[in-house]
Amino acid sequence: MKSNPALNYHRRVFLFNVLGFSLLMPVAGCGGDSLELVQVTGLVTFDGAPLVDAEVVFQPEDGRPSFSRTDENGRYELQYTDSKSGAVTGVHTVRISSYIEKDMDSENPMRQEGREEFLPESYHSKSNLMATLTPGKDAIIDFPLTTNGAPPSAK
C-alpha cells in the first residue's frame, strides 16, 4: 500500500506543532506562579488606639494590589488572593480606610450600622503612605495614623 505524501506532511506538521507547544508551556507558564510574594503584617492605630475593621490596601506601581482588614486589635495580614497571602515586592502606595458599607444581612453589628470615613484623605483617597517590600524579606509595617493626617514615621 502506497502512502499519501500530503497526509504524511499534515501528520508531521501536526506532531511538530504539538511537540513545540508542549515544550513552550513550561516556559510560558500561567504568569501567577512565578510571582515573588512576601508576607506583610502590622498594626494600624489612630491617635494611639487600635483601628478596628479598617481596610488596608497595598497597591504596587504595576500589578495586582493586596488587601486586608484590621482585626479587633488593629492588626492586619495582607492577602494577595483568597488562597495566597502576602504582597508582590517593590514600591507600594498604601491606602487605609475606615469606611464600612452598611450591610443589614451581616451578623456583625458594626457592619449592620455601617461607618462613615473618618480618616484624613491623606491616608486613603489622596494617600501619602508608601511602603517598599524587599524580595526574600517578610515585613512588619505599622501605621500610627493621626487626626491631622501627618505621614507616620517609619517603624
C-alpha positions in Angstrom: 0.0 0.0 0.0 1.4 3.3 -1.1 1.4 6.2 1.5 -0.2 9.5 0.8 2.5 12.3 0.8 0.0 15.0 1.6 -1.4 13.1 4.6 2.2 12.3 5.8 3.0 16.1 5.5 0.0 17.1 7.6 0.8 14.5 10.2 4.4 15.8 10.5 3.1 19.4 10.8 0.6 18.4 13.5 3.2 16.4 15.5 5.7 19.3 15.2 3.0 21.8 16.5 2.0 19.6 19.4 5.6 18.9 20.3 6.6 22.6 20.0 3.5 23.7 22.1 4.2 21.2 24.8 7.8 22.4 25.1 6.8 26.0 25.3 4.2 25.5 28.0 6.6 25.3 31.0 8.4 28.4 29.8 5.3 30.5 29.2 3.6 29.4 32.4 0.4 30.9 33.7 2.1 34.1 34.9 0.8 33.9 38.5 3.1 31.1 39.7 6.3 33.0 39.2 5.4 36.0 41.4 7.5 36.5 44.4 5.3 37.3 47.4 6.5 38.4 50.8 4.4 38.2 54.0 3.3 41.6 55.3 1.7 42.2 58.7 1.4 45.1 61.0 -0.6 47.3 63.4 -2.8 50.2 62.4 -3.6 52.8 65.2 -5.5 56.1 65.1 -4.5 58.6 67.6 -2.9 55.8 69.7 -5.8 53.4 69.7 -6.1 50.3 67.5 -8.1 51.0 64.3 -10.7 48.2 64.2 -12.2 46.9 60.9 -10.3 49.2 58.6 -9.4 48.3 55.0 -5.7 48.2 54.2 -4.6 48.1 50.6 -1.1 47.9 49.2 -1.1 48.9 45.6 2.2 48.2 43.7 3.4 50.5 40.9 2.4 47.7 38.5 0.1 44.8 39.1 -2.5 43.5 41.5 -3.0 45.0 44.9 -3.0 43.1 48.2 -5.8 43.6 50.8 -6.6 43.1 54.4 -9.0 44.3 57.1 -7.8 45.0 60.6 -8.9 42.8 63.5 -10.2 43.9 66.9 -6.6 44.8 67.9 -5.8 46.8 64.8 -3.6 44.1 63.3 -3.6 43.2 59.6 -2.1 40.5 57.4 -2.1 41.1 53.6 -3.8 38.7 51.2 -2.8 38.6 47.5 -5.7 36.4 46.5 -8.2 34.3 48.5 -5.7 31.5 48.6 -2.3 33.3 48.7 -1.1 35.6 51.5 1.4 38.4 51.0 2.2 41.1 48.5 4.4 41.5 45.5 7.8 43.1 46.1 8.6 46.7 45.1 7.2 50.1 45.9 3.5 50.4 47.0 1.1 53.1 47.7 -0.8 52.2 50.9 -4.4 53.2 51.4 -6.2 52.8 54.7 -9.9 53.4 55.0 -12.2 53.4 58.0 -15.4 53.3 55.8 -17.7 50.4 56.3 -20.7 50.0 53.9 -24.0 49.3 55.7 -24.9 45.6 55.4 -28.1 44.6 57.1 -27.5 40.9 56.3 -24.3 40.8 58.3 -24.1 39.2 61.7 -21.5 41.9 62.7 -23.3 44.9 64.4 -20.6 47.3 63.1 -21.3 46.2 59.6 -25.1 46.4 60.1 -24.8 50.0 61.1 -22.0 50.9 58.6 -19.4 53.6 59.3 -18.6 56.9 57.6 -15.0 57.6 56.6 -13.3 59.4 59.5 -9.7 59.2 58.5 -8.0 62.1 56.7 -7.8 61.9 52.9 -4.0 61.6 53.1 -4.5 58.0 54.3 -6.9 56.8 51.6 -8.2 58.8 48.6 -5.1 61.1 48.5 -2.7 58.7 50.2 0.8 59.8 51.1 1.5 56.4 52.7 4.3 54.4 50.9 5.9 51.0 51.6 8.8 49.3 49.9 8.8 45.5 50.0 12.1 43.7 49.5 12.5 40.3 47.8 13.0 37.4 50.3 12.3 39.6 53.3 8.9 39.5 55.1 7.8 42.8 56.5 6.1 44.1 59.7 4.8 47.6 58.9 2.9 49.6 61.5 0.8 52.6 60.6 0.4 55.1 63.6 -2.2 57.4 62.0 -3.3 60.7 63.5 -6.2 63.1 63.2 -4.0 65.7 61.5 -3.2 63.3 58.6 0.6 63.6 59.0 2.6 60.8 57.5 3.6 58.3 60.1 7.2 57.9 60.9 8.7 54.5 59.7 8.8 51.8 62.3 
